């Protein structure tokens, strides 16, 4: 998987997981289905329901063509970088310089969409998204945008926790750790792994929130000065107590 770090206007570095080519293709296909459904329904109402003819029929046809052409531009501009397909796949367009994407940025992506997707049958977009460091197609490069996942993929399982090496003479510190559920233990490991990989302010805050939450749930007075060590100890205790 590809990741990107973005420095916000408040000088906070945020790490995001970039949307994979598969996610973007599925989102595009969902959008095509949605456009087809909208245009098909309006066509039935207009031509079969109201029996539009002549100039009215031509004007209505232009309206339907505009829906097809401006669907993605309208949704991304009005819905914070998400079309219906992107919403379904939980992905979003953002600026890679930390600012807020503008109408001009979405327009730039839309203009190059003709080249990236329609004229090349998706070939140019697929090659660039799969090969570029920031998974950008031409429209993204021009608009300085990227498409990220709103829900990062968690590739942890119980086996990942059980592979944590704990000495046989490991002294359990927090007996309450056995009360944790498997999903909670996985979440702790995920927070630790992400902080070690991206030690920025955002993941540091997530670490602190996790430590405070565990103190509350496990009835621990405080996590101490080293929150990383605290979470690692809780995780080791969980493994020893539940094996």
N, C-alpha and C positions, 0 to 999 in steps of 0.2 A: 504494500500500500504506500501511496505517496502522501507526504505531509507538507504543510507550509506554515511558516511563522510570520505573523503580521504585527507590526508595531502600530498601536493606535495613536490617536492624537494626544492621549494622556500618557504616552511613553510606556504603555503596558504591552508586553509582548504576548500575543495569544497564538497558540498552536492549533491548527485545524487539520483534519484529515480530508484530503481532496477526494472528490467524487470520482469513482472509477468509470471507465468507458462504458461498461455494462449498465451502470446506474443511469448514465446520461442517455443511452440508447433506449432503455425501457421508458424513461421519462418522456422522450421524444415520441415514442410509439403511443403512449397514453394520451399525449397531447393531440396526436393525429386522430385517434379514436374520438376524443372529446370534440375536436373541430368537426369531424364527420357527423357526429350525432347532432351538434348544434345546427350545422348547415342543412343536414337532412331534415330535421324537424321544421326549420324555418321554410325550407323549400316546399315541404308538404303543406304547411299552413298557407304560404303565399300563393303557390301555383294551383294546388288542389282545393284548398279551402276558399280562397278569395278569387280564384280564376283570373289572376293577373294577366293582362295582355298588353301588347304594344309598348308604349313608353314606360308604363308602370312596371311591366315585366322586366324591361331592360334595366331600369333603375334598381329594382329589387335584386337583379343578378349582380349588379355592381356592388350592392351592399353585402351580398354573400361572398363575393371575391375579396372585399375589404376585411371581412371576418377572417378569412383564410390568411391573408397577407399580414395583417396586423395583430393577430391573436397573441403571439409570443411577446411582441413589443408592449402591447397593452397590459398583459398580465404582469410581466416583470416590472414595468414602470409603476403600476398601481398596487402591486402586491409584494413589494420589497424583494424583488429578484426571484420570484417563484411563479411558475406557471402551474396549472393543475397537475401536470405530470411531475414536476419538481416537488410539489407538495406531497404527492403520493409516495415519491421515492425519498422524501426527507432530505433534499439537497437544495442549495441556494446559491445565487450569484452574489459575490461580494467584491469589493475593491481590495487589491493586494497592497495598497499603500496605507491602509488603515482608515481611509475616509469613507464617506457614504456615497454609494453609487448614485449618479444623477441620471436624468432623462437622456442626456447626451451619451452617457456610457451605454445605457441599454439600447439606444438608437444605433450606436456603432456596432454593437454585437448583432443587432438585427440586420443591418445592411450587409455585413459579411456573412450572415447566415445563408444568403443566397449562393455565395461561392462555396462556403464550408460544407453545406449540407445539400441544398437543392440541386445546384448545377453539377456537382461532383458526386451526387447520390450518396453523400455522407463520407466519401473516401478521404477527402482532405481533412475533415474534422476528426475522423477516426485515427488517422496516422499521427496527427499533431497531438491529440489528447493522450494517445498511448505512448508517444515517444518524448514529449516535452517534460521538463522537470516539474513544471507547475500545472501540468495537464490542461494546457490552454489551446484552444483552436484559434484561428486567425482573428475572429471577433473579440476573443478574450485578450489577445495580445495587444490589439489596437486600443481597446477600452481599458486596459490594465485591470482586468477582472479575473476571477477564478471561480470555479464551482466547487463548493465544499459540502461535506456531509454534516447535517445537523445532529445526527445520532452516530457517533463513532462506532466502528465495528469492534466488539469485544471478543477477542480470540482466546479467552481464558476458559479453562474447564477445571473440574475437580482434580484432574491429573496434574495440572500446573501447580496447584497448591500442595499436593502430596509430594511433589518433587522437591519442595523446599527442604534443604538439608538441616536437620536438627539433631544435635548430639544426643546420644542415649542418656547422658547425665544432665540434659537440659532441665533446669529448674523452672517449673511453671510459676509465673509471676501473677497472672490474672486467671484465677479459676473460672471467672465469669465468662471467659472466652468460649467455653464449651456451649454457651447458650446461643452463640451466633449461628445463623443459618448459612448454608453453603453459598447462596447468592451474596450474602453480606461479606463473607470472606473473600469471594471473587472480586467484589467491588473494592475492598481494601487493597488487594494485590494490584488491581488495575490502577488505582490512584497512586500507589507507590511506584509502579513501573513508569507511568506517564511523567511523574515528577523527576525520576532519575533520567529519563530520556529528554525531557524538556523542562529544565529547572528554572522556569520563569515565574513571574509574579502571579499569574492566573492559576497555575498548578500548585504554587505554594499556598495560595488561598484555599484551594480545594483540599489540600493536605490538612490545613488547620481546621477546616470545617468538619472533615472526617474525624479528626482527633477529638474535637469537642463533642461531636455526635456520639462517639463511642464512650466517652466519659459519662455522658448522660445515660445512655442505654445500659452500660455495664456497671453503673454506679461507682465510677472511679473518681476520686477527688480532683485530680489534675493529670494532664499528660506529661508534665515536666517540660524542660527546656528543649529537649530533642524530640520533636513530634515524629520524625522519621523512625527513630529507634523505638518509640512507643508503639507505632503501628506495626513495625516488624515483630516486636515482642508479642503483641496481641495475636498476630498471624501464626507465629511459631507455637504459641500456647494452644491455639485452636487445633493445629495439626497434631500436636502431642496428645491432646485430650480427646480427640475424636477419631483417632486411628483405630 
